[in-house]
């Protein structure tokens, strides 16, 4: 199910919201699709309607709602897409905020990580496209990042399935 940023939130799961946030093209929708088995397209092109995709996730009466948000560079919104993501974080108070960060371009994602952590949000980091980072000669070091920031972090690839079980476990904690 999806909704416009102007629509009212729809409760899909019962045990809280998990928000996938991050910069545009970080792999949020691919991770959403891999975790939920659904296909969501959230575009960040000028003139498009801002969509927020939702899916129930979990089992045994503990279903949560995973929300695939539009891209954002920081918590101070400058675009309609960023405003939609920020409003979601403020109004739905997610039980987990998963920062989806491109493992090959981590430096571009760290400012948002710092903002989310400083805001006191329950942050976890998914270093996406880890396979592509390694192919480019980079080694995503999720344990070192987790130690440095004090939040859980997992390297993963939505395409190969690498680390997806670990991301799911990290999100469930």
BASELO-907768 format. One record per residue (C-alpha): z negated, x, y; residue number from 1; residue in one letter. Coordinates in pm, 1 decimal, always signed. Example, Ala and Ser with C-alpha at 12.3 -4.5 7.8 and 13.67 -1.06 7.14 Angstrom:
<sites>
<site><w>-780.0</w><u>+1230.0</u><v>-450.0</v><nr>1</nr><rest>A</rest></site>
<site><w>-714.0</w><u>+1367.0</u><v>-106.0</v><nr>2</nr><rest>S</rest></site>
</sites>
This chain:
<sites>
<site><w>+0.0</w><u>+0.0</u><v>+0.0</v><nr>1</nr><rest>X</rest></site>
<site><w>+69.1</w><u>+125.9</u><v>+348.7</v><nr>2</nr><rest>X</rest></site>
<site><w>-9.4</w><u>+7.2</u><v>+693.7</v><nr>3</nr><rest>X</rest></site>
<site><w>+77.4</w><u>+74.5</u><v>+1051.5</v><nr>4</nr><rest>X</rest></site>
<site><w>-177.4</w><u>+269.9</u><v>+1250.5</v><nr>5</nr><rest>X</rest></site>
<site><w>-228.8</w><u>-51.4</u><v>+1445.9</v><nr>6</nr><rest>X</rest></site>
<site><w>-313.6</w><u>-254.4</u><v>+1138.2</v><nr>7</nr><rest>X</rest></site>
<site><w>-660.4</w><u>-310.8</u><v>+1004.4</v><nr>8</nr><rest>X</rest></site>
<site><w>-791.8</w><u>-93.8</u><v>+720.9</v><nr>9</nr><rest>X</rest></site>
<site><w>-742.6</w><u>-234.5</u><v>+374.5</v><nr>10</nr><rest>X</rest></site>
<site><w>-1009.8</w><u>-164.5</u><v>+115.3</v><nr>11</nr><rest>X</rest></site>
<site><w>-830.5</w><u>-41.2</u><v>-195.4</v><nr>12</nr><rest>X</rest></site>
<site><w>-1110.3</w><u>+141.6</u><v>-376.1</v><nr>13</nr><rest>X</rest></site>
<site><w>-1479.2</w><u>+59.9</u><v>-372.7</v><nr>14</nr><rest>X</rest></site>
<site><w>-1658.1</w><u>+394.2</u><v>-355.2</v><nr>15</nr><rest>X</rest></site>
<site><w>-1531.3</w><u>+528.8</u><v>-24.4</v><nr>16</nr><rest>X</rest></site>
<site><w>-1228.6</w><u>+683.2</u><v>+137.9</v><nr>17</nr><rest>X</rest></site>
<site><w>-1082.8</w><u>+1027.3</u><v>+74.1</v><nr>18</nr><rest>X</rest></site>
<site><w>-859.9</w><u>+1135.2</u><v>+362.2</v><nr>19</nr><rest>X</rest></site>
<site><w>-582.4</w><u>+1390.3</u><v>+317.9</v><nr>20</nr><rest>X</rest></site>
<site><w>-535.4</w><u>+1553.9</u><v>+658.0</v><nr>21</nr><rest>X</rest></site>
<site><w>-345.3</w><u>+1853.7</u><v>+787.9</v><nr>22</nr><rest>X</rest></site>
<site><w>-57.2</w><u>+1976.6</u><v>+992.3</v><nr>23</nr><rest>X</rest></site>
<site><w>+289.6</w><u>+1826.4</u><v>+950.6</v><nr>24</nr><rest>X</rest></site>
<site><w>+472.8</w><u>+1956.9</u><v>+641.7</v><nr>25</nr><rest>X</rest></site>
<site><w>+156.7</w><u>+2096.8</u><v>+481.0</v><nr>26</nr><rest>X</rest></site>
<site><w>+214.8</w><u>+1902.2</u><v>+159.7</v><nr>27</nr><rest>X</rest></site>
<site><w>-13.6</w><u>+1601.6</u><v>+217.4</v><nr>28</nr><rest>X</rest></site>
<site><w>+230.2</w><u>+1343.0</u><v>+81.2</v><nr>29</nr><rest>X</rest></site>
<site><w>+323.3</w><u>+1561.1</u><v>-216.8</v><nr>30</nr><rest>X</rest></site>
<site><w>-46.8</w><u>+1603.0</u><v>-301.0</v><nr>31</nr><rest>X</rest></site>
<site><w>-105.1</w><u>+1227.6</u><v>-253.4</v><nr>32</nr><rest>X</rest></site>
<site><w>+186.4</w><u>+1155.2</u><v>-487.9</v><nr>33</nr><rest>X</rest></site>
<site><w>+65.0</w><u>+1406.0</u><v>-747.8</v><nr>34</nr><rest>X</rest></site>
<site><w>-293.8</w><u>+1277.7</u><v>-745.7</v><nr>35</nr><rest>X</rest></site>
<site><w>-214.3</w><u>+906.3</u><v>-743.3</v><nr>36</nr><rest>X</rest></site>
<site><w>+117.9</w><u>+883.6</u><v>-926.9</v><nr>37</nr><rest>X</rest></site>
<site><w>+253.8</w><u>+685.3</u><v>-633.4</v><nr>38</nr><rest>X</rest></site>
<site><w>+534.0</w><u>+778.9</u><v>-402.0</v><nr>39</nr><rest>X</rest></site>
<site><w>+445.8</w><u>+791.1</u><v>-34.3</v><nr>40</nr><rest>X</rest></site>
<site><w>+659.2</w><u>+908.7</u><v>+249.7</v><nr>41</nr><rest>X</rest></site>
<site><w>+478.5</w><u>+968.2</u><v>+577.2</v><nr>42</nr><rest>X</rest></site>
<site><w>+712.9</w><u>+1097.4</u><v>+843.6</v><nr>43</nr><rest>X</rest></site>
<site><w>+631.2</w><u>+1267.4</u><v>+1169.9</v><nr>44</nr><rest>X</rest></site>
<site><w>+959.5</w><u>+1221.3</u><v>+1350.6</v><nr>45</nr><rest>X</rest></site>
<site><w>+980.4</w><u>+1096.0</u><v>+1707.9</v><nr>46</nr><rest>X</rest></site>
<site><w>+1051.4</w><u>+726.3</u><v>+1718.8</v><nr>47</nr><rest>X</rest></site>
<site><w>+928.5</w><u>+647.3</u><v>+1367.7</v><nr>48</nr><rest>X</rest></site>
<site><w>+648.6</w><u>+404.9</u><v>+1294.6</v><nr>49</nr><rest>X</rest></site>
<site><w>+329.6</w><u>+581.1</u><v>+1196.6</v><nr>50</nr><rest>X</rest></site>
<site><w>+242.2</w><u>+487.1</u><v>+840.7</v><nr>51</nr><rest>X</rest></site>
<site><w>-76.6</w><u>+552.2</u><v>+649.5</v><nr>52</nr><rest>X</rest></site>
<site><w>-34.6</w><u>+536.4</u><v>+271.5</v><nr>53</nr><rest>X</rest></site>
<site><w>-328.1</w><u>+428.1</u><v>+54.3</v><nr>54</nr><rest>X</rest></site>
<site><w>-392.5</w><u>+418.9</u><v>-318.7</v><nr>55</nr><rest>X</rest></site>
<site><w>-686.0</w><u>+344.5</u><v>-542.5</v><nr>56</nr><rest>X</rest></site>
<site><w>-801.3</w><u>+654.5</u><v>-726.7</v><nr>57</nr><rest>X</rest></site>
<site><w>-1064.9</w><u>+686.1</u><v>-994.2</v><nr>58</nr><rest>X</rest></site>
<site><w>-1195.1</w><u>+480.9</u><v>-1280.5</v><nr>59</nr><rest>X</rest></site>
<site><w>-1498.1</w><u>+308.5</u><v>-1429.8</v><nr>60</nr><rest>X</rest></site>
<site><w>-1572.8</w><u>+101.8</u><v>-1122.4</v><nr>61</nr><rest>X</rest></site>
<site><w>-1595.0</w><u>+410.1</u><v>-902.0</v><nr>62</nr><rest>X</rest></site>
<site><w>-1247.1</w><u>+381.5</u><v>-757.3</v><nr>63</nr><rest>X</rest></site>
<site><w>-1206.4</w><u>+543.2</u><v>-420.3</v><nr>64</nr><rest>X</rest></site>
<site><w>-921.3</w><u>+507.1</u><v>-179.6</v><nr>65</nr><rest>X</rest></site>
<site><w>-705.0</w><u>+811.2</u><v>-110.5</v><nr>66</nr><rest>X</rest></site>
<site><w>-537.8</w><u>+795.5</u><v>+228.0</v><nr>67</nr><rest>X</rest></site>
<site><w>-234.6</w><u>+1006.5</u><v>+317.1</v><nr>68</nr><rest>X</rest></site>
<site><w>-249.2</w><u>+1052.1</u><v>+694.0</v><nr>69</nr><rest>X</rest></site>
<site><w>+20.6</w><u>+1160.4</u><v>+938.2</v><nr>70</nr><rest>X</rest></site>
<site><w>+21.7</w><u>+1525.6</u><v>+1041.8</v><nr>71</nr><rest>X</rest></site>
<site><w>-222.1</w><u>+1650.5</u><v>+1301.6</v><nr>72</nr><rest>X</rest></site>
<site><w>-273.3</w><u>+1987.0</u><v>+1468.6</v><nr>73</nr><rest>X</rest></site>
<site><w>-625.6</w><u>+1918.4</u><v>+1590.9</v><nr>74</nr><rest>X</rest></site>
<site><w>-885.5</w><u>+1651.8</u><v>+1654.8</v><nr>75</nr><rest>X</rest></site>
<site><w>-775.6</w><u>+1605.3</u><v>+2017.3</v><nr>76</nr><rest>X</rest></site>
<site><w>-469.2</w><u>+1384.2</u><v>+1965.5</v><nr>77</nr><rest>X</rest></site>
<site><w>-154.0</w><u>+1447.1</u><v>+2166.2</v><nr>78</nr><rest>X</rest></site>
<site><w>+86.2</w><u>+1226.5</u><v>+1968.2</v><nr>79</nr><rest>X</rest></site>
<site><w>+77.4</w><u>+878.7</u><v>+1815.6</v><nr>80</nr><rest>X</rest></site>
<site><w>+62.5</w><u>+1038.4</u><v>+1470.2</v><nr>81</nr><rest>X</rest></site>
<site><w>-239.1</w><u>+1250.8</u><v>+1559.3</v><nr>82</nr><rest>X</rest></site>
<site><w>-406.7</w><u>+952.6</u><v>+1723.5</v><nr>83</nr><rest>X</rest></site>
<site><w>-361.0</w><u>+745.1</u><v>+1404.0</v><nr>84</nr><rest>X</rest></site>
<site><w>-516.0</w><u>+1021.0</u><v>+1190.9</v><nr>85</nr><rest>X</rest></site>
<site><w>-806.8</w><u>+1066.7</u><v>+1432.7</v><nr>86</nr><rest>X</rest></site>
<site><w>-878.6</w><u>+692.8</u><v>+1448.3</v><nr>87</nr><rest>X</rest></site>
<site><w>-883.3</w><u>+679.5</u><v>+1069.0</v><nr>88</nr><rest>X</rest></site>
<site><w>-1135.6</w><u>+964.9</u><v>+1054.1</v><nr>89</nr><rest>X</rest></site>
<site><w>-1358.4</w><u>+796.2</u><v>+1312.2</v><nr>90</nr><rest>X</rest></site>
<site><w>-1344.9</w><u>+438.4</u><v>+1185.6</v><nr>91</nr><rest>X</rest></site>
<site><w>-1338.2</w><u>+485.7</u><v>+809.1</v><nr>92</nr><rest>X</rest></site>
<site><w>-1579.1</w><u>+781.6</u><v>+786.3</v><nr>93</nr><rest>X</rest></site>
<site><w>-1430.9</w><u>+934.1</u><v>+470.3</v><nr>94</nr><rest>X</rest></site>
<site><w>-1661.5</w><u>+1053.0</u><v>+192.8</v><nr>95</nr><rest>X</rest></site>
<site><w>-1431.7</w><u>+1358.3</u><v>+170.5</v><nr>96</nr><rest>X</rest></site>
<site><w>-1180.8</w><u>+1501.4</u><v>+414.7</v><nr>97</nr><rest>X</rest></site>
<site><w>-932.7</w><u>+1718.6</u><v>+227.9</v><nr>98</nr><rest>X</rest></site>
<site><w>-761.7</w><u>+1962.5</u><v>+460.7</v><nr>99</nr><rest>X</rest></site>
<site><w>-421.0</w><u>+2017.8</u><v>+306.7</v><nr>100</nr><rest>X</rest></site>
<site><w>-308.3</w><u>+2364.3</u><v>+415.1</v><nr>101</nr><rest>X</rest></site>
<site><w>+11.4</w><u>+2549.2</u><v>+327.4</v><nr>102</nr><rest>X</rest></site>
<site><w>-113.8</w><u>+2859.8</u><v>+143.4</v><nr>103</nr><rest>X</rest></site>
<site><w>+167.0</w><u>+3072.2</u><v>+289.6</v><nr>104</nr><rest>X</rest></site>
<site><w>+78.8</w><u>+2974.2</u><v>+647.4</v><nr>105</nr><rest>X</rest></site>
<site><w>-298.8</w><u>+2953.3</u><v>+631.1</v><nr>106</nr><rest>X</rest></site>
<site><w>-353.1</w><u>+3103.2</u><v>+976.3</v><nr>107</nr><rest>X</rest></site>
<site><w>-183.4</w><u>+2800.2</u><v>+1133.1</v><nr>108</nr><rest>X</rest></site>
<site><w>-422.2</w><u>+2564.5</u><v>+950.4</v><nr>109</nr><rest>X</rest></site>
<site><w>-752.4</w><u>+2740.4</u><v>+1021.0</v><nr>110</nr><rest>X</rest></site>
<site><w>-808.5</w><u>+2595.3</u><v>+1370.9</v><nr>111</nr><rest>X</rest></site>
<site><w>-806.7</w><u>+2241.1</u><v>+1227.7</v><nr>112</nr><rest>X</rest></site>
<site><w>-1036.0</w><u>+2356.0</u><v>+944.9</v><nr>113</nr><rest>X</rest></site>
<site><w>-1285.0</w><u>+2487.7</u><v>+1201.3</v><nr>114</nr><rest>X</rest></site>
<site><w>-1267.3</w><u>+2164.7</u><v>+1403.9</v><nr>115</nr><rest>X</rest></site>
<site><w>-1329.3</w><u>+1945.0</u><v>+1098.9</v><nr>116</nr><rest>X</rest></site>
<site><w>-1621.2</w><u>+2159.4</u><v>+982.1</v><nr>117</nr><rest>X</rest></site>
<site><w>-1774.6</w><u>+2175.4</u><v>+1331.5</v><nr>118</nr><rest>X</rest></site>
<site><w>-1744.2</w><u>+1795.8</u><v>+1357.4</v><nr>119</nr><rest>X</rest></site>
<site><w>-1969.1</w><u>+1772.7</u><v>+1049.9</v><nr>120</nr><rest>X</rest></site>
<site><w>-1708.4</w><u>+1615.7</u><v>+825.3</v><nr>121</nr><rest>X</rest></site>
<site><w>-1734.8</w><u>+1656.3</u><v>+445.6</v><nr>122</nr><rest>X</rest></site>
<site><w>-1445.5</w><u>+1902.9</u><v>+422.5</v><nr>123</nr><rest>X</rest></site>
<site><w>-1270.1</w><u>+2046.7</u><v>+119.0</v><nr>124</nr><rest>X</rest></site>
<site><w>-951.3</w><u>+2254.8</u><v>+137.1</v><nr>125</nr><rest>X</rest></site>
<site><w>-642.2</w><u>+2226.9</u><v>-82.4</v><nr>126</nr><rest>X</rest></site>
<site><w>-422.7</w><u>+2536.4</u><v>-42.7</v><nr>127</nr><rest>X</rest></site>
<site><w>-90.5</w><u>+2376.9</u><v>-128.8</v><nr>128</nr><rest>X</rest></site>
<site><w>+234.8</w><u>+2541.6</u><v>-226.2</v><nr>129</nr><rest>X</rest></site>
<site><w>+41.5</w><u>+2826.5</u><v>-389.8</v><nr>130</nr><rest>X</rest></site>
<site><w>+340.6</w><u>+2894.2</u><v>-616.4</v><nr>131</nr><rest>X</rest></site>
<site><w>+566.8</w><u>+2941.2</u><v>-313.1</v><nr>132</nr><rest>X</rest></site>
<site><w>+310.2</w><u>+3165.4</u><v>-144.1</v><nr>133</nr><rest>X</rest></site>
<site><w>+295.4</w><u>+3390.4</u><v>-451.0</v><nr>134</nr><rest>X</rest></site>
<site><w>+676.5</w><u>+3400.1</u><v>-468.1</v><nr>135</nr><rest>X</rest></site>
<site><w>+669.0</w><u>+3527.1</u><v>-109.5</v><nr>136</nr><rest>X</rest></site>
<site><w>+425.5</w><u>+3803.8</u><v>-209.4</v><nr>137</nr><rest>X</rest></site>
<site><w>+109.5</w><u>+3633.2</u><v>-82.2</v><nr>138</nr><rest>X</rest></site>
<site><w>-200.1</w><u>+3576.4</u><v>-291.3</v><nr>139</nr><rest>X</rest></site>
<site><w>-390.6</w><u>+3258.5</u><v>-201.0</v><nr>140</nr><rest>X</rest></site>
<site><w>-760.0</w><u>+3344.9</u><v>-242.4</v><nr>141</nr><rest>X</rest></site>
<site><w>-935.2</w><u>+3008.0</u><v>-248.7</v><nr>142</nr><rest>X</rest></site>
<site><w>-1275.2</w><u>+3151.4</u><v>-355.9</v><nr>143</nr><rest>X</rest></site>
<site><w>-1276.1</w><u>+3393.5</u><v>-61.3</v><nr>144</nr><rest>X</rest></site>
<site><w>-1178.9</w><u>+3114.9</u><v>+178.8</v><nr>145</nr><rest>X</rest></site>
<site><w>-1450.4</w><u>+2889.8</u><v>+36.6</v><nr>146</nr><rest>X</rest></site>
<site><w>-1706.4</w><u>+3165.8</u><v>+79.6</v><nr>147</nr><rest>X</rest></site>
<site><w>-1599.5</w><u>+3241.0</u><v>+435.6</v><nr>148</nr><rest>X</rest></site>
<site><w>-1597.1</w><u>+2877.3</u><v>+551.3</v><nr>149</nr><rest>X</rest></site>
<site><w>-1874.7</w><u>+2736.8</u><v>+333.8</v><nr>150</nr><rest>X</rest></site>
<site><w>-1661.4</w><u>+2452.9</u><v>+198.0</v><nr>151</nr><rest>X</rest></site>
<site><w>-1486.7</w><u>+2410.0</u><v>-138.5</v><nr>152</nr><rest>X</rest></site>
<site><w>-1129.1</w><u>+2534.9</u><v>-162.0</v><nr>153</nr><rest>X</rest></site>
<site><w>-867.6</w><u>+2525.5</u><v>-437.8</v><nr>154</nr><rest>X</rest></site>
<site><w>-517.2</w><u>+2673.5</u><v>-458.2</v><nr>155</nr><rest>X</rest></site>
<site><w>-265.1</w><u>+2426.8</u><v>-597.2</v><nr>156</nr><rest>X</rest></site>
<site><w>+97.8</w><u>+2326.1</u><v>-630.4</v><nr>157</nr><rest>X</rest></site>
<site><w>+197.3</w><u>+1962.2</u><v>-637.7</v><nr>158</nr><rest>X</rest></site>
<site><w>+534.6</w><u>+2060.9</u><v>-786.0</v><nr>159</nr><rest>X</rest></site>
<site><w>+409.0</w><u>+2266.5</u><v>-1083.0</v><nr>160</nr><rest>X</rest></site>
<site><w>+76.5</w><u>+2086.0</u><v>-1128.4</v><nr>161</nr><rest>X</rest></site>
<site><w>-118.3</w><u>+2408.7</u><v>-1081.6</v><nr>162</nr><rest>X</rest></site>
<site><w>-473.1</w><u>+2343.8</u><v>-965.4</v><nr>163</nr><rest>X</rest></site>
<site><w>-438.9</w><u>+1965.1</u><v>-945.4</v><nr>164</nr><rest>X</rest></site>
<site><w>-723.0</w><u>+1906.9</u><v>-1194.8</v><nr>165</nr><rest>X</rest></site>
<site><w>-939.8</w><u>+2139.2</u><v>-984.5</v><nr>166</nr><rest>X</rest></site>
<site><w>-845.5</w><u>+1953.8</u><v>-665.4</v><nr>167</nr><rest>X</rest></site>
<site><w>-936.4</w><u>+1624.1</u><v>-832.3</v><nr>168</nr><rest>X</rest></site>
<site><w>-1271.8</w><u>+1766.4</u><v>-944.1</v><nr>169</nr><rest>X</rest></site>
<site><w>-1337.3</w><u>+1908.4</u><v>-596.4</v><nr>170</nr><rest>X</rest></site>
<site><w>-1265.3</w><u>+1571.6</u><v>-437.5</v><nr>171</nr><rest>X</rest></site>
<site><w>-1491.7</w><u>+1386.0</u><v>-682.8</v><nr>172</nr><rest>X</rest></site>
<site><w>-1794.1</w><u>+1605.5</u><v>-600.2</v><nr>173</nr><rest>X</rest></site>
</sites>
